[in-house]
Amino acid sequence: MLTVQNISKSFGIEVILNEVSFTLNSGERLGLVGPNGCGKTTLLRIITGQLAPDSGSVRFNPARLSMGYLPQGAEFDPQDTLGSYLRRCEGDLPSLSARLEELAAGLSKEPNRIDLQLEYDEVLAELQLTAESTGRGLAVLAGLGLDTLPLDLPVSVLSGGQKTRLALAGVLLASPRLLLLDEPTNHLDIDMLNWLEDWLLAYPGGVLIVSHDRALLDRVATSILEIDGTTHNSRMFVGNYTAYLEQKLAERNKQWQAYSDQQDEISRLRKSAAHVRSQGQFHKGGKNDPGSTDGFSVGFFADRGKETIQRAKNIEKRIGRLLNEDRVEKPAQTWEMKMDFKEVPISGRDVVVLEDLSVGYGENVLLSEINLTLRYGSRTVLVGPNGSGKTTLLRTIAGLIPPLSGRARLGSQVRLGYMQQEQENLDPRLNPFDTIQHLAGLPETETRAFLSLYLFKGDDVFTPAGKLSYGERARLTLATLVAQGCNLLLLDEPINHLDIPSRSRFEQALTNFKGSTLAVVHDRYFIDGFAREIWEVCGQTIRRLDLQIASSGRE
């Protein structure tokens, strides 16, 4: 279906992809992983023809293979409504039917025309897929939480998350034989994630999916394609994400053992060579030499000295081979963002108190009658459907919008840090260097050292925040929370744009964070590993869930 062979791509002197090769067949679901900036999106754009590779090739079988592509930033026609966009995505049945009739007529006249037969087969397959997708628009919209919106609603008024889900709906409705999905799980709640996984498991075509959602990759991936962030090469691993991790860990442990054994051998040989050379020095003469004038004795010791020196040289040659052609490389340090929350000031026992709270906008009440208390040291995750009011609640607690009724009260000595969903709290005009200096007042050297922990190095620290990628802005926002010394973190989808290593490191840092955390998260690995308490939107209010009940409900 898809064959990618020795694809290389550079931008200036920066190598992005280096001889990347893989194949993808119908029924296979290939998870594409690697650190942010390693070239995953670039590879998808090369496959779709939006970018030309410096070398290598992309081949499709059949040549007219229908392909669906979900980019990270979807664009729509300014005149589109939900209905017009979906109808266009479902395909043009009349045109396909007309073309099929033309090909059938051509084959009746020239039955031996192989080119006509191949095109006939391809158009027939596309027609069948289009027929299957026609009329499924409402079902797909329901699965992605868009079924309550009127079909005549202009796409331009949708939120960023709704546009992402609409673009995904369009790709799925087109029923292509090859799916390329770049971060499809952003802006999906847990129910939508489960729906998408079920859809992909039933999908008969081939799927290449860039995702940092480990639960999704565990459930749907049949293989994992890794792009190395250092070498920019690719490697294929059979199985899901957990199987990939196990293989990587086994390889790393094996390499560490081989490297350790080799270092021990080199150390032993060096000591042996030094010892043998000292013996050679003894036999060549000196104050300890017997000094005999007997020719036999002098010759005897001279010969023994030559043999000893040669032994030392042989040992040193062996050391040289171990250090060069037989060298076992030290395992490279695992790529990850370094993040550590420093000591934070202690707040009162009740950090956030919600009393008969109702939140929303004007006449639109999203959540009401909320009576909950966030205690000091809590690790609480807020879950619920998209659009149910989770972000609105965080904004109310942060004081950005007033409550409709009741109150949201912060406890004593609380220093609040709020990470908004799309990093709106970053000044797009300020670069990372100025952002951190403004918050922490550190000298230049310390500011650069601090930013390097979040992978901002060299001239990267002077790129305005408005020109940073999603992942870079997420990393910078995390850095600002640390710099402020907050003891209460309100996190709205904090890991949406982080790669898997950065997600893992962020989870570790939060686990060690001594303050209190209330996070809106849909990453199921994060929830299971981090949360001590679940707040779930239930109807128009929020209830505290027992962790065992919450866990069983997610399985």
N, C-alpha and C positions, 0 to 999 in steps of 0.2 A: 504493500500500500504506500509506504513512505520510506525512502532510503536516503539518508544523509551521509555523505562520504567526505571526510577530510576537510570540513569547513573551517576556514581561518578568517578572522576579521580583526583589523586594528583601526584605531582612530588616532592618526598621528603616530607617535612612538608608543602609544599604549596598546598593548595586546589585549583583546577582549576574548577571542575564541582561538584555540590552537588545535587544528586537525580533529575537530569533533566529528564522530561517526556513530551512527546507530540506525536500526531499522524498526519500523512499527507496522504491525499487521492488524487486520480486522479482529475485533474482540480483545485486543490488548489495550491496557490502560497504563501509560508510562508516566510516572511522576518525575518531574524535572526539579532537582534541588541543587542548592549551592548558595553561598553567601550573597547578600545584596551587592550588586555591581559586578558579578562574575560573568555576565553575558547571557542570562536566561532569556530576557525579553529580546535582546538582540538576535538570538537564535530563532525565536518565533517570527520575528520580522523578516529574517532571511528566508525562512520556509514559506512565508506568505508572499514573498516577492517584493516587499516594501524596501528591503535593503539588499544590495548586491554583496556577496562574499568576496574577499580578496582572492581566495582560491577554494577549490572543492566544488561539490555539486549537490543538488537536491533533485530527486527523481520521484515521480508519482506513478502508481500503477492502479488503475488506468490513468492515462495522461490527463483526461478531463475529470479527474477526481473532484467531487464536490467537497468544499472545505469550509468550516465555520471557525471564525477567530474572534475571541473575546479579549480585547486589549485592556490594560489597566485603566486607561482614561477613554471611555466610550464617547463618541461624538454622534450627534443626531442632526437631521435636517431641521432647520428652524421652523418649518411648517408642519412638522410631524405631530400627530396626536397618537395616543396609545393605540387606537384602532388602526390607523393608517400604517403605522410602523409594523404592527404585528401581521397585517395582511401582506405587506411587502416581504416580510421574513418568511411567511409560510410558503412562498414560491408562486410561480405563475403557471397554474395547471393548463390553461388554454394554449399558451405558447408551446409548452412542452408536448402537449397532445398533438398540436399541429405539426411540430417538427418530427414527431414519431411517425405520423402519417406520411410525411414527405419521404422519410427514410425507407419506410415499408414499400412505397411505390417505386423508389429507386432500386431496391433489392429485387422486386418482382421483375424488373427489366434486366438487371445485371446481378444475378444471384451469386456470382463469384467475386464480387467486389468486397474484399476483406475490410477495407477502410469503412465502407458503409455499414457492414455488419458490426464492427467494433463500436461505431458511433451509435448505432441502433441499440446495442446492449447497454451502453452508458446512459443514453437518454431514457430508456425504459426503467433502469434502476433509479434514476433521479425522479422520474415521474411517480414511481411507487412510493418513494420516501416522501415526496411532496404530498401525495394523496393521503398518506398516513398522518401527516402533520396538520393537514387542513381541518379546522374545527377544534384543534386542541389548545387554541390560544387561551381560553378561559381557564382550563385546567392548569396550564403552566403558570398563568398569572396567580392563580390561587396558591400553588405550591410555593411561589416566591413572594407571597404577601401583597400582591398588587390588585387582587380581584375586587377590592372595594372602591377602586378608582374608576370614574366613568371613562368609557372608551373614547369620548370626544375631548378628553382633557389634553391640553397642549403639553408635549413632553418638556417644553422649556420651563414649566412651573414646578417640575419635580425636584426633589432634593437630590444631592449627589448620590446618596445611597440608593434611592429609588431609581435613578438613571442607570446605576450599575446593574441592579436587578432586572430592569427592563432590557438592557443590552444582553444579559445572560438569557433571558426568556426568548429574545429574538434569535440568538444563536441556536438554542435548543429546538425551537420551533422549525427552523430551516431543515432539521434532520440531515445534516451533511454526513458523508461517510467518514470524514476525518474532522475531529474536534481539536482545536488548539485553544486552551483556556489559560489566561494569565491572571492568577490570583482571583478565582471566581468566588471565593468564600467571604471576601470582604463585604461587610454590610449584611450578612446573613445571620439570622438568629438560629438557635439550636434546632427548632422544628424545620426551618428551611434547609439547614445543613443535612438533616436526615433525609429530607425529600430529595435533595440534589444527589446524595449518595445512592439512594434507591434508583433514581433515574439513570445515573451513570452505570450502575451494575447491570441494568437491563438494556443498555445501549449496545447495539450490535457492531458499530463501527470502531475505528481506532481513536484513542484519546491521548493527547500529550498535554499534561496539566502541570503548570507551575503553581505550587501551593506551599504555604508554610503551615497548613493545618495538618498536624501529625495524625489526628484521628481519621480525617478523610483519607490520607495516604495509606493508613493502615487498613482501612476497610475496602478501598476500591483499587489501589495500585496493584498491578500484576508484576511490574518491574520498576526499578528506580534508576534514573540516569543522573549521575552526579557530575557537575562541572566544578573542577578544582579551582578555588579562588586564587591560588598561587601560580600553577602551571597553565591554567585555562584549558586543560585537556578534559576529556570526558571518560567516564567509566560506567558500565552497565552492571547492575546488581539484580538478580532474579528474586522476586518476592516483594512483599510490602515494605513499609518504612521500618517496622521493627526488625524484620529480617535483614534489611540494609544496615541498620545500626549494629546488629549482632555480628555481621560479617566485618564491618569496619573495626569494631572493637577487637575481634579475634585477630585481624591482621595487625592492628596496632600493638596488641600484646605480644604477638609473635615477633614483630620487628623490634620491640623493646628488649625482648629476651635475647634475640640474635645480636643486637647492638651491645647489650650488657656483656654477653659472653665474649664478644670480640674485644671489647675494651679490657676485660680481664685477661684475655690471651695476649694482647699487646703489652699490657703491664708485666705479665709473667715473662714474656720473651725479652723485654727490655732489661729486666733484672738479670735474666740468664745471660744476655749478651754482655752486660757490664761485668758480671762475675767471670765469664770466660776471658774477656779482654784483660782483666786483672791477673788472671793466671798466665796469659801470654806475656805480660810485662815481667812477671816473675821469671819465666823461662828465658827471656832475652837477656837477663843479667841485671845486676844491681847489688846492693849490699847484702842481700840474702842469697845471691848466687853462690853455689859451692866453690866457684873460682878454681876448679881443678885445672891443672896444666895437661892433664891426660886428654889427648885429642879425641878419644872416643867419647869421654864424658861431655866435653864442650860441644861436639857435634850432636850428641844425643839430645842435649837440652835445647840446642838451636833448632833441631828438627821438630821437637815437641812444641816449641814456641810457634813455629810456622803453622803447624796443625791447629793449634789453639786459636790463633788469629783468624785462620780460615773458617773455623767453626763459628766464631763471633760474627764474621762477615755473612755467613750463610743465615744466621739467625736474624741479622739486620735486614737482609734481603727479604726474608719472610715477613718481617714487620712492615717493610716498604710495600709489599703486595697487599697486606691487610689494610694499609692506609690509603691505597690507591685502587688498583683494579679489582681487588676482592673486598673493597670497603663496604660495610653495612652502614647506611646513612642513619643518623639519629632521627627518630620520628619527629616530624615537624610539629610544632605546637598547634593544637587544635584552634582553628579560626573561631574567635568569638569576641563579642564586645565586652570590654571590662567595665563592670559597674559595681559600685559599692556605696551603700548609704552609710554615711558617717554617724556618729552618735547624735541623737536628736534630743531636744529638750522634752522633759516629761510634762504631759498635760494632766488635766483632771481625769477622774475615773470615767465620767460620762463625756464622751467626745462630741457626739452629735445626738441631739434629742429632738425627735419629731413628734409634735403634739397636735392631734386632730388636723393634720396637714392635708391641704388640697393644692395640687399644682396644675398648671396649664397656662393658656393664653386667652385672655378676655372671657368670652362665654364658653370656650372650649376647655372643659375640665377633663384632664387626662387621668389623674390619680386623686383619690380622696380618702379621707378618714384613715390616714396613716398615723400609727402610734408605735414607733420603734425607737430603740436607743442603740447607738453604736458605742461599744465600750472600748476603753483604752487597750491597745494591743490587738484589736480585732483584725481578722483577715476575712473580710466579707465580700462576697460576689453577688451582684445584682443581676438577675436573669429575667427574661421575658421577651415577648414578641417585639419585632421592630415596630416603632411607632407607638408603643404602649406608654411612653412617658419616662423612660429610664434617664435619658439625657436631660429632660426637663427637671427631673428631681435633683440630679447633680447640680444643675445650674441654679436651682433654688437654694440648695444647701450652701453653694459657693457665694450666694448673695448677688448673683448676676441678674436674676429676675425675682420679683416679689411673689410670695405665696398668694393663692387665691383666697385661702382662709387657713386658720390655725397658724402654727409657726414652726420654723426650723432653727434650733438654737445650738450654737457651738459652745463647748465647755470651756473651762478656764485654761489659760496658757496654750490654747490650740493655735498652731501655725499651719495654715491650710495651703496645700499645693494642689492645683487643679490642672490635669492634663486633658484638654478637650479633644474630641474625636478627630478633627482635621487640623490639629495644632494651630487653632486660630489665635492662641495667646502669644505666638511668635510675631515679632515685628518683621514683616517681609523685607524692610529696608536694612535691617541690621544683620551683619554676618555673625557666625558663631563666636568669633573672638570678641566683638563688641558686646554681644548678648551676655556672655559670661562675665566680662569685666564690669558691665553695668550692674549685674546682680551681686557679684562677690568682691569686686574691687581688688582682684589679684594682680601682682606684677606680670609683665609680659611672659616671662619664662614659665611661671607657675600656671598662667592661663593656658599656654600652649600644652604644657604637660597634662593639665586637667582634660583639655579637649581631646588629647591623643587617646585617653581612656575610652572615648566614644568614637574613635576611628576618624577624627578630624585632624589631619596632619598636613604640613607644608602649606601650600597656598589654599587648600580646602577651607582653612579657617577664615578666609576673607571672601567667601562666596555668599552673597546676600541670601537670607533665609527664603525669600520668595523664589529663588532659582534652584533651591535644593530639591532632591527627589523626595517622595513620600517617606521612604525609609530613613533618609538623612534628617528630615524634619522631626521624625519620631525620636531618633537618637538625640538630637539637640534638645528636644522638649524634656526628655529624661534627664539630660545633663542639667537643665535649669532647675528641676526639682531638687536634685542633690545640692546644687550650689546655694539654694535658698534655706537649707536646713529645716525642711518642713517636718512636722510630726503627725500630720493627717494628710493622706493622699487620696484625692478623688480622681479616679482614672477611668476615662471613657474610651473603651476599646484601645488600650495602650499598646497592644502588640499587633495591631492590624497590618502594619507595613514592615514588621521586623522579620528577618529570616529566622530559620529554626535555631541556629546556634545562639543568636541574640535573644530569642524568646526564652531559651533555656537559662541563659545567664541572667536575664531580667527576673525570671521566676526565682532563681537562687538568691538574688539580691533582695527581692521583696520578702522572701522567707526569713532573711536575716534582719529585715527592717524592724526596728524596735518601736516604731510608732503604730498608727492605726491606718487601715486601708479599706476603702470602699471602691470596688472596681466593677464596671460593666464590661463583661468579657463573654465571648461565645466560644472560645477555644477550650474544648473539653479536656484536653490534657492539662491545661493551666488550672481549670476549675478543680479537677480531681487532685492535683498536686499541691495547690496553694490554699484553697478555701477552708476555713474553719466554720464558716457560717454562710448560709445561702438566704438571700432575700429574693423572693419570687413574686413577680407581678401576677396577681390573680384577680381577673376581672378588672375593676378600677381601683383596687387597693393592693397593698403589698403584705405578704405574710412571711414570717421567718420559718424556714424549713429545717427539720432535722436532717443532718448530713446523710444519714443512711437512706432516708426516704428520697432525698434529692438525687443521690447516686443511683439508686435503683430506677428512678424515673428517667435518667439519661441513658440508661443502657438499652 
